[in-house]
Amino acid sequence: MILSLYTAAAGMSAQQFHIDTISNNLANVNTTAYKRVRPEFQDLLYLSVRRPAAPATPVGLDVGLGVYPAASQTIFQQGDIQHTENPLDVAISGPGFFVVRGPSGEVYYTRDGSFKRDAAGTLVTSDGYRVEVAGARLLPDPENVSISRDGRLTYMDPDNRENEVDAGSLVVVQFDNPAGLEKVGHNLYRASAASGAANRSLAGVSLEQGYLEASNVRAVEEMIGLITAQRAYELNSKAVQASDELLSIVNNLRR
């Protein structure tokens, strides 16, 4: 009975983690380029009461000690591409990431292409982080900027409307294991040993100007998962109550 209490408590803790993960997914259903997180679980150690010793006892007798959260995997499935009519919005179609630099020069990666032009004419994120552009030049009026599918930025020379000026190319990278990227908030990721080094490649990637990638969270699927996790939590709590009642009966046997 003590084991059942421990097992049920472990199950409640795991389902609470499951609910927390689903809640975060649902909270970010409208977050640009958000990638849903899927919790993964493993069973805990087993208490072996009797080991199998065929042919006398072909099967053993084991008691499991519950479950625990083993990992939370980010699912980098492509989100829907939505039209915004903003010329500095850029959606990635494919497995790539934009490169941005923080205030102290730290390198981050993002799929959120809702870019802005700051007062100096530099391409930045909504938080003011500088977007990496190879061969960058200062940008004029955003309405005059064109971004090709391979990330090349151009604009028409204000003094000569027939002259197209090259303003550099957006840096897009890929990772061998994007699920290993470290999430740092603000739609940003950081490379880790698990993700491997960034590989500057446009293989299988195209950029769409005037579009943004939506979150890949499916609200209906998350709600079904939420109901399932809630039911599992309730069942584990019932197991705790049943074990507590049995222990109370044992304690009262001598009375």
C-alpha positions in Angstrom: 0.0 0.0 0.0 2.9 2.3 0.7 4.1 1.5 -2.8 0.7 2.4 -4.3 0.8 5.7 -2.6 4.3 6.5 -4.0 3.2 5.3 -7.5 0.0 7.3 -7.5 1.9 10.4 -6.3 4.5 10.0 -9.1 1.6 9.7 -11.6 0.0 12.9 -10.3 3.3 14.8 -10.5 3.8 13.5 -14.1 0.3 14.5 -15.2 0.8 17.9 -13.6 3.8 18.4 -15.8 1.7 17.2 -18.8 -1.0 19.8 -18.0 1.6 22.5 -17.5 3.1 21.7 -20.9 -0.3 21.7 -22.6 -1.2 25.0 -20.9 1.9 26.6 -22.3 1.1 25.3 -25.8 -2.4 26.7 -25.6 -1.2 30.1 -24.3 1.1 30.4 -27.4 -1.5 29.4 -30.0 -1.3 32.9 -31.5 2.5 33.4 -31.0 4.3 33.8 -34.3 6.3 30.7 -35.3 5.8 29.1 -31.9 6.5 25.3 -31.9 4.5 23.1 -29.7 6.1 21.0 -27.0 5.3 17.4 -26.5 6.0 15.8 -23.1 7.6 12.3 -23.0 7.3 9.9 -20.1 9.1 6.7 -18.9 8.2 4.2 -16.3 10.2 4.1 -13.1 12.1 1.2 -11.6 10.4 -2.1 -10.8 10.4 -3.9 -7.5 11.0 -7.6 -8.4 9.0 -9.8 -6.0 9.7 -13.0 -7.9 11.9 -13.5 -10.9 10.8 -15.8 -13.8 12.4 -19.2 -13.6 10.9 -21.3 -16.4 9.5 -23.9 -16.5 8.4 -23.8 -12.9 7.5 -20.1 -12.9 7.5 -18.9 -16.6 6.6 -15.3 -15.6 7.8 -13.1 -12.8 6.1 -10.8 -10.3 7.0 -7.2 -10.5 5.6 -4.0 -9.0 6.1 -0.8 -10.9 7.0 2.4 -9.0 5.3 4.9 -11.3 6.2 7.3 -14.1 8.3 10.4 -14.5 8.7 13.0 -17.2 11.7 12.0 -19.3 11.8 14.9 -21.8 9.9 17.7 -23.5 10.5 17.7 -27.2 9.9 20.7 -29.4 8.0 19.7 -32.6 9.4 21.8 -35.4 6.5 21.0 -37.8 5.9 23.8 -40.3 3.2 26.3 -39.2 0.7 27.9 -41.6 2.0 30.8 -43.7 -0.3 33.8 -43.2 -0.4 36.9 -45.3 0.3 40.2 -43.4 1.0 42.8 -46.2 3.9 44.1 -44.1 6.9 44.3 -46.4 9.4 43.5 -43.6 7.5 40.4 -42.4 9.3 37.3 -43.7 8.2 33.7 -43.2 10.5 30.7 -43.5 9.2 27.8 -45.5 11.4 24.9 -44.6 13.7 24.0 -41.8 15.7 27.2 -41.4 16.3 29.8 -38.7 17.1 33.5 -38.9 20.2 34.7 -36.9 19.9 37.6 -34.6 22.2 39.3 -32.1 21.4 40.4 -28.6 22.4 43.7 -26.9 25.8 42.3 -25.9 26.4 40.5 -29.2 25.2 37.1 -28.2 23.9 35.0 -31.0 20.3 33.7 -31.1 18.1 31.9 -33.6 14.5 32.5 -34.5 11.8 31.6 -37.0 9.8 34.8 -36.1 10.3 37.0 -39.1 8.3 40.0 -37.9 11.1 42.4 -38.5 11.3 46.2 -38.2 13.5 49.0 -39.4 15.1 51.1 -36.6 15.9 54.8 -36.7 19.3 54.0 -38.1 18.0 51.9 -41.0 19.0 48.6 -39.5 16.8 45.5 -39.7 15.8 44.4 -36.1 13.3 42.2 -34.3 10.4 43.5 -32.2 12.8 43.5 -29.1 15.4 45.6 -31.0 17.8 42.7 -31.6 19.8 43.1 -34.8 19.0 40.7 -37.6 22.1 39.2 -39.3 22.4 40.3 -42.9 25.4 39.4 -44.9 26.8 42.5 -46.7 24.2 44.7 -44.9 23.5 48.2 -46.0 21.1 50.6 -44.2 17.6 50.3 -45.4 15.4 53.2 -46.7 11.6 53.3 -46.4 10.4 49.7 -45.8 7.8 50.1 -48.5 10.7 50.3 -50.9 12.4 47.1 -49.8 12.1 43.8 -51.7 13.1 40.4 -50.2 13.6 37.5 -52.6 13.0 33.8 -51.8 16.7 33.3 -51.2 16.9 36.2 -48.7 18.4 38.9 -50.9 17.4 42.4 -49.9 17.1 45.1 -52.5 15.6 48.6 -52.9 15.3 51.2 -55.5 17.7 54.1 -55.4 15.8 57.2 -54.3 17.9 59.3 -56.6 17.5 57.0 -59.6 14.4 54.9 -59.5 15.7 52.7 -62.3 18.7 51.6 -60.2 18.3 48.6 -57.9 20.5 48.7 -54.9 21.7 45.5 -53.2 21.3 45.7 -49.4 22.7 42.3 -48.5 21.2 38.9 -47.8 19.4 37.5 -44.7 21.5 34.9 -43.0 19.5 31.6 -42.7 21.0 28.6 -40.9 19.9 25.0 -40.2 20.8 22.5 -37.4 21.3 18.7 -37.5 19.0 18.4 -34.5 16.8 21.5 -34.0 15.0 19.7 -31.1 18.2 20.2 -29.2 18.1 24.0 -29.3 17.8 25.7 -26.0 14.7 27.9 -25.6 15.4 31.3 -24.1 12.0 33.0 -24.5 11.0 35.9 -26.8 10.7 33.4 -29.7 14.5 32.9 -29.5 16.7 29.8 -29.4 20.3 29.2 -28.5 22.6 26.5 -29.9 23.7 23.7 -27.6 25.8 20.6 -27.8 22.7 18.6 -28.5 21.6 20.8 -31.5 25.1 20.9 -33.1 26.6 23.9 -34.8 24.6 26.1 -37.1 25.0 25.3 -40.8 24.5 28.1 -43.1 22.3 26.5 -45.8 19.3 27.4 -47.9 18.7 23.8 -48.9 14.9 23.1 -48.8 14.3 26.7 -47.5 12.5 29.6 -49.2 11.5 33.0 -47.7 8.2 34.6 -48.2 8.0 38.4 -48.0 4.9 39.9 -46.5 4.0 36.6 -44.7 4.5 35.2 -41.2 4.6 31.7 -40.0 1.8 30.9 -37.5 2.1 28.7 -34.4 1.9 25.0 -35.2 -0.3 24.4 -32.1 -3.6 22.7 -32.9 -6.1 23.8 -30.2 -8.4 20.9 -30.6 -5.6 18.3 -30.2 -4.3 20.2 -27.1 -7.8 20.3 -25.5 -8.1 16.5 -26.0 -4.7 16.0 -24.4 -5.7 18.3 -21.5 -8.9 16.3 -20.8 -6.9 13.1 -20.9 -4.3 14.4 -18.5 -6.9 15.7 -16.2 -8.7 12.3 -16.1 -5.4 10.6 -15.4 -4.7 13.0 -12.6 -8.1 12.3 -11.1 -7.6 8.5 -11.3 -4.2 8.8 -9.6 -5.8 10.9 -6.8 -8.5 8.2 -6.4 -5.7 5.6 -6.0 -4.2 7.8 -3.2 -7.6 8.0 -1.5 -8.1 4.2 -1.8 -4.7 3.4 -0.4 -5.3 5.9 2.5 -8.6 4.2 3.3 -6.9 0.7 3.3 -4.2 2.0 5.6 -6.9 3.4 7.9 -8.6 -0.1 8.1 -5.3 -1.7 8.9 -4.7 0.8 11.7 -8.1 0.1 13.2 -7.8 -3.7 13.2 -6.6 -3.8 16.8 -9.4 -1.6 18.2 
